Amino acid sequence: MVDIDEIYDAAFDRERFEPLLRKILTAMGAQAGFLAWVDMKRQARFEVQFGNDPAYLQSYAETYAQHDILQPTLQAAPEGVVMHAFEVLQSPEVRDSLFYREWLAPQRIVDNLAINLIKREQMFAPMAILRTGDAPPFDVEDVARLESIVPHLKRAIHMQSRLIHQANLVGGYQRITSGARNGLVLLDDKLRVLDVDRSTQNLTGLQADQVLGGSAFEKALLSTVRDAAPVAVEVTPQDAEGLTLLCVAQPLERDGFGDFAGGSGVVAHAVHVLRIDQPANIAFASMADRYGLTPTEVRVMADAFAHADLTELGDRLGMARATARTHLHRIYDKTGVSGFAGLALLAHRFAVPNA
């Protein structure tokens, strides 16, 4: 059939699924086939096909899927059971159907070995092996040979689905970081740098694929991961004044099977890197809508955050100090906080990426 090692090579490299499918088709004396899966839990999907006419694939999706008389039987099959379609294709009911006359017969499909490799509440993985033209139908030995690799294909799909999920996770973090005031460093379980955003890289010299070492910034990363507490560190970029960065580690949910699938490349920690010299961009208008703040109260709150000072608040806004303080206390009452520290924590929940 195929070498089992080739199946597990595909488990770790999705590009190998297409040549793997080809090899299975050749071994089975088949002319076409496809393999696909949807994993709702991990938001991962993948498909590969060989030998199918693209025009017929499109017409199936657009027109003939709703007329597929075989689909209910194939979908009802238990997980891992190879369904032999030849006898069903000979029945008068199927032969007289629009689906057979307009879609199956023109492609000269002789037989189909269809399998629900995975059939779970949130994951579905179908596979089909087709003989067309003058080829004979599959026999009992063909079914047995395909059945022998089904358990390995199931495991390979599970592994690759987790790797796709992992890649999506990294990509999501990278998109979130783009344009935001905070940078991001992704670390694996051995504290090797898997990814670092460009801004943080320019400020610190940190490079992807390095193990954390002796620089002050790298020690701060190690400390925040180890102690699960924010760590401030001063860095001096080339041709620039020193600035302070705040490192905040976020351990990521681990999956033991995913770790096996991903090896040492599985993300274990995301460290957010905030520049202290760049204030957060607070959505004050949204806070006003949510808590019923007046325009004057928003001005008072914004000035207090901008200057981190309450004593000169009234002077800066051109109002009496007592009036400014009254506005501030009204803000506390409306937002349900007990003081400026609580208001600051609440406001930072409304922080948005800088443009």
Buried (B, 14 or more C-beta within 10 A) or exposed (E): EBEEEBBBBBBBEBEBBBBBBBBBBEBBEBBBBBBBBBBEEBEBEBEBBBBBEEEBEEBBEEEBEEBBBBEEBBEEBEBBEBBBBBEBBEEEEBEEBEBBEEBBEEBEBBBBBBBBBBBEEEBBBBBBBBBBEEBEBBEEEBBEBBBEBBEBBBBBBBBBBBBBBBBEBBEEBEEBBEEBBBBBBBBBBEBBBBBBBEBBBBBBBBEEEEEBEEBEBBBBBBBBBEEEEBBEBEBEEEEEEEBEBBBBBEEBEEBEEBBEBBEEBBBBBBBBBBBEEEEBBBBBEEBBEEBEBEEBBBBBBBBBBEEEEBEEBBEBBEBEBEBBBBBBEBBBEBBEBEEBEEBBEBBEEBBEEEE
